[in-house]
Amino acid sequence: MTKAAVSPSATHRAYRLVPTDSGSRLNQVEDVAPVPGPGDVLVRVEAASLNYRDLLVLRGQLGAVREGLIPLSDGAGRVVATGKNVTCWREGDRVAPIFYRNWVAGPYREAYGPAALGGGETDGVLADTIAVPEASLVRIPDGWSFEEAATLPCAALTAWHALVVRGRLAAGDTLLVQGTGGVALFGLQIASALGARTLVLSSSDEKRERATKLGAFATVNYRTTPDWDVEVRRLTGGFGVSHILELGGPDTFDRSLSALAAGGHIAQIGVFTGFGPRSNLIRLQQINGTIDGINVGSAEQFAAMNTFLAAHQIKPVIDKSFAFDEAEAAYDELASGRHFGKLVIRL
Ligand SMILES: NC(=O)c1ccc[n+]([C@@H]2O[C@H](COP(=O)([O-])OP(=O)(O)OC[C@H]3O[C@@H](n4cnc5c(N)ncnc54)[C@H](OP(=O)(O)O)[C@@H]3O)[C@@H](O)[C@H]2O)c1
């Protein structure tokens, strides 16, 4: 271990999940700080960010979580100590942990699932310090604050994986995103940088205006226009869109299929309206469409995305930032759906 910093009896602040009748609640604790084992790196977490998945974890909708689990998958911070045999990192490096701790490169394997940070059995990042294997860290872009970098591991990487790695989105394409949360706005920003045009669905006219300022070529209010697929076709000259980030699930999927242009690509990502979709795929066949299932991304994809974001000077849209003691308020804000972009917790 480097000379640095952490004695075995040092304490740190963390939140841990305590079971309730309706899932779990947050409990702030003072714990013994982790000590990095061989091959591990100790990171002082400077900021964390919330994803819709963190609500699902809290509500028990992704299955049981270990009592005392540290929540949240997304964070960024500084290396403060390294265990024996660590070769890639040194004290002071600015890093973010990856969502699936073992998915370094190559295709996804089901064995990676249980090692997703902040769910099931695997502790997440809502703590002053975390110890993680050295291969599960990615360098964050120069010039980015820790709050900005903390938005990348899940939301940004999911949009990148869906659009660039699997969708091969190109200049001239059209993209539809559902809502104005983290994945949707990263999708809009990445697509704009690649010369594609994005259409944004939102339940709020005020958020639609903000999405237009951020680069959307058209917006539709999915509350006041429930048959938004018809409107999307009209706004694209009758063709439909060539790419869709499908975030809604069962209640949105059929409309997405209807709004998809011939030869188009749907990235199946989200579960806002439940776990599904259960769909009649005949239209997909008729229009030679493609569906890809997307599950976050690897460290290799994360590093490539960071290079792209830095080169195109894309910065995340952060709606609000909360102090560590306000973690519950941050979860409440996420549950309200009022946010535009990302919610962040400063440590
Ligand atoms: N498969 C994966 O790897 C992966 C990774 C990340 C996220 N996800 C999933 O993707 C979805 C987005 O996650 P996120 O963290 O970006 O969410 P988020 O930031 O919490 O997004 C919330 C926003 O989504 C919009 N929304 C909610 N219900 C909607 C609906 N029925 N139709 C259209 N828009 C709706 C609302 O926008 P308006 O207020 O503008 O209406 C809401 O404010 C979630 O279902 C999440 O579980 C999956």
The ligand as a MOL file (V3000), in Angstrom:
LIG
                    3D

  0  0  0     0  0            999 V3000
M  V30 BEGIN CTAB
M  V30 COUNTS 48 52 0 0 0
M  V30 BEGIN ATOM
M  V30 1 N -30.4260 -0.7740 -19.3030 0
M  V30 2 C -29.5430 0.0150 -18.7130 0
M  V30 3 O -28.3540 -0.2620 -18.6800 0
M  V30 4 C -29.9990 1.2900 -18.0950 0
M  V30 5 C -29.0670 2.2670 -17.7190 0
M  V30 6 C -29.5290 3.4940 -17.2580 0
M  V30 7 C -30.8900 3.7190 -17.1310 0
M  V30 8 N -31.7640 2.7160 -17.4490 0 CHG=1
M  V30 9 C -33.2120 2.9590 -17.3990 0
M  V30 10 O -33.4690 4.0110 -18.3260 0
M  V30 11 C -34.4750 4.8720 -17.8270 0
M  V30 12 C -33.9030 6.2780 -17.6950 0
M  V30 13 O -33.0300 6.3340 -16.5880 0
M  V30 14 P -32.4990 7.7360 -16.0600 0
M  V30 15 O -31.6380 7.4520 -14.8730 0
M  V30 16 O -31.9480 8.5450 -17.1760 0 CHG=-1
M  V30 17 O -33.8870 8.3860 -15.5730 0
M  V30 18 P -34.1760 9.7870 -14.9330 0
M  V30 19 O -32.9870 10.6680 -15.0220 0
M  V30 20 O -34.7540 9.5740 -13.5760 0
M  V30 21 O -35.3200 10.3580 -15.9040 0
M  V30 22 C -36.5220 10.8420 -15.3960 0
M  V30 23 C -37.3190 11.4930 -16.5090 0
M  V30 24 O -37.7670 10.5440 -17.4780 0
M  V30 25 C -38.9930 10.9610 -18.0160 0
M  V30 26 N -40.0310 9.9120 -17.9560 0
M  V30 27 C -40.5310 9.2830 -16.8830 0
M  V30 28 N -41.5220 8.4500 -17.2490 0
M  V30 29 C -41.6460 8.5570 -18.5970 0
M  V30 30 C -42.4930 7.9810 -19.5660 0
M  V30 31 N -43.4470 7.1240 -19.2460 0
M  V30 32 N -42.3280 8.3250 -20.8660 0
M  V30 33 C -41.3720 9.1830 -21.2250 0
M  V30 34 N -40.5250 9.7880 -20.3280 0
M  V30 35 C -40.6860 9.4710 -19.0460 0
M  V30 36 C -39.4390 12.1990 -17.2730 0
M  V30 37 O -39.0430 13.2980 -18.0990 0
M  V30 38 P -40.0150 14.5550 -18.3020 0
M  V30 39 O -40.1460 15.1960 -16.9450 0
M  V30 40 O -39.3100 15.3940 -19.2870 0
M  V30 41 O -41.3280 14.0100 -18.7960 0
M  V30 42 C -38.5930 12.1370 -16.0000 0
M  V30 43 O -38.3280 13.3920 -15.4680 0
M  V30 44 C -34.9470 4.2190 -16.5090 0
M  V30 45 O -36.0340 3.3710 -16.7730 0
M  V30 46 C -33.7450 3.4200 -16.0630 0
M  V30 47 O -34.1000 2.3560 -15.2300 0
M  V30 48 C -31.3470 1.5220 -17.9210 0
M  V30 END ATOM
M  V30 BEGIN BOND
M  V30 1 1 1 2
M  V30 2 2 2 3
M  V30 3 1 2 4
M  V30 4 1 4 5
M  V30 5 2 4 48
M  V30 6 2 5 6
M  V30 7 1 6 7
M  V30 8 2 7 8
M  V30 9 1 8 9
M  V30 10 1 8 48
M  V30 11 1 9 10
M  V30 12 1 9 46
M  V30 13 1 10 11
M  V30 14 1 11 12
M  V30 15 1 11 44
M  V30 16 1 12 13
M  V30 17 1 13 14
M  V30 18 2 14 15
M  V30 19 1 14 16
M  V30 20 1 14 17
M  V30 21 1 17 18
M  V30 22 2 18 19
M  V30 23 1 18 20
M  V30 24 1 18 21
M  V30 25 1 21 22
M  V30 26 1 22 23
M  V30 27 1 23 24
M  V30 28 1 23 42
M  V30 29 1 24 25
M  V30 30 1 25 26
M  V30 31 1 25 36
M  V30 32 1 26 27
M  V30 33 1 26 35
M  V30 34 2 27 28
M  V30 35 1 28 29
M  V30 36 1 29 30
M  V30 37 2 29 35
M  V30 38 1 30 31
M  V30 39 2 30 32
M  V30 40 1 32 33
M  V30 41 2 33 34
M  V30 42 1 34 35
M  V30 43 1 36 37
M  V30 44 1 36 42
M  V30 45 1 37 38
M  V30 46 2 38 39
M  V30 47 1 38 40
M  V30 48 1 38 41
M  V30 49 1 42 43
M  V30 50 1 44 45
M  V30 51 1 44 46
M  V30 52 1 46 47
M  V30 END BOND
M  V30 END CTAB
M  END
